[in-house]
């Protein structure tokens, strides 16, 4: 069947030597060992903390004897739940409306009466050295009464499953439903074809290079707390800590220096943050806590972990009529800060992907298990939504014997603006031409020849395609402030935060274009509630969409503020003043630069020249793309080798294509990791975390990945003044289905039609053997 034309044309792709592609200014600092990571800071008088954690998945805490630990020379304090009874529970900041209110049981900083997952904090030790703190932990005697546990998501809601919280019968925390059930039922009734599949989104660990670390201080004179941490979303964490400490948020400052990766899991408020502040106040010394890697795996939030059944209705011509989505989502033992949103509100605008599906329903049950809580991780809900629809589309294509690319193009959204059944409004897209282009760049036409070469070597070769729709925004409000100094330098204070994305460079480029000043003039101020009045942090690929746009608005406000001052200096009328190239111009009266105006403002008012920009209730943007993967599988071992990965993605207008491509590379590595090897596994009997270190949890290395072939389509959005759509999460959203489709394409001739992530050699090998046994019987 011939390809169906798209109604839109792609924008031109930037040339390889794009002048916008500046290398990151911050790289010199990082590469020469000058990064400011929190554990590098030598803080005079700082004490060291360690957490004693539960070795059991579910156990009543009958007693804790910490006397020997407290008597150890050099130990300053041992805290249990009884010692910090005045603290409140960690809050869940995300209010999700379901059929009934979300059940949020109290999660105290230290387990009270019962531990509910392996790694649950039970005691907090503070000592002169970390070795002393570790020794003291070993002296604490805890009497546990081990209780039945449930770690398997599929079993959590069964009638005989152990009850984790009495207020959550059946371990159900929330049921979230959307959609027009009558319209969907009618569509399925008249459908010529119905396809369905049940997919697993495997539990994964963020595994940032830098583990979590926190340093607490307390100033007795002012009564103020200061928390420094490797994290993000400092204003949200401050607000949540205020609730735990039961003090006004204005008494707490939260700051982040350089951060060695976060990917969402460091946006969360953890028990240790409150504990270091309480200890600092009581002991009148700074208190430092650094997670060991096993602690990050066993107590830092995990991600994904849901089971989803989808059904897709099609008419006789293969056009999509309706979609149903039923998900059981794991929350873990507690409701984490943003955890419930990962399976409910976050995926909602992405359900159905890039396709014109007139009717949809979504039914999500969030359940408790005796595992580490689930929270945000790169994409948070959007990878799950896209994975399901893409698996369904591929399944439909093979069932109906339609080329998978043809079926996709037949059903892509074509006319804009387009309102999806759950309310999201897409403003633009060139989905069909993006797919055509990725197939050409991946040389799909030459695949049969390459597959024949692999067969001659005893290998199986597969080609897979996958599309994705990101819904980029995160928190809908953001602010930015610009301050011009007398030397002409400009401070950029913004409420978003870089965790390595290159904001010091890209934001400077934005303002250099807006104000006509050299990029070296700009200095980024971020990640400190004492310096930045408000902010939504990073997450949701929101930094350019909200933070960058707010900076541009701040620059325009700055210019308007400076015009009357420039008019005074030039003895002209304010309405005659124009601004370009970093200078104010007056017809017939000359010009004055921004630094001179700033000095005059400072001299006459005692205040700096400044501008504020705000973005409020901002709509989503919709980054999207088409991707292709080619794999080779050894049928004797089940090992899948990813040979090539090609992407044609649309992130709107790019500020720095080099940095955008780097973000795609990182996201692809994480998505490919989930597809091929990453999985956090618990022992179903004892609830022990089986993948608690890098000895047991596989991470993709350079040798596991090909050189990526990335092309950018720049179709601007009208959702912000920049035309930018957001790039930070996209690779992680597009890769899982693309890689799995390639693997299934290789295995389908053997009779393998379904495979869940991760496609480890063992899982692939067993799938091949099961298909062979089934064929032998049949």
Helices and strands as residue ranges (DSSP letters): H 26-31, G 38-40, E 47-53, E 59-65, H 67-70, E 75-79, G 81-84, E 114-115, E 121-127, H 130-139, E 141-146, H 153-156, G 169-171, E 172-179, H 181-190, E 193-201, E 204-205, E 213-219, E 224-229, H 234-245, G 249-251, E 252-255, G 265-267, H 271-283, E 287-290, H 293-299, E 302-303, E 306-314, E 320-332, G 339-343, H 345-348, E 359-368, H 382-400, H 404-411, E 418-419, E 425-426, H 431-441, G 444-446, H 447-456, E 459-469, E 478-484, E 490-494, H 503-515, G 519-521, E 522-525, I 543-548, H 549-570, G 574-576, E 577-580, E 583-586, E 590-593, H 594-605, E 609-615, E 624-634, E 640-650, H 657-676, G 702-704, E 708-713, H 730-747, G 748-750, H 761-777
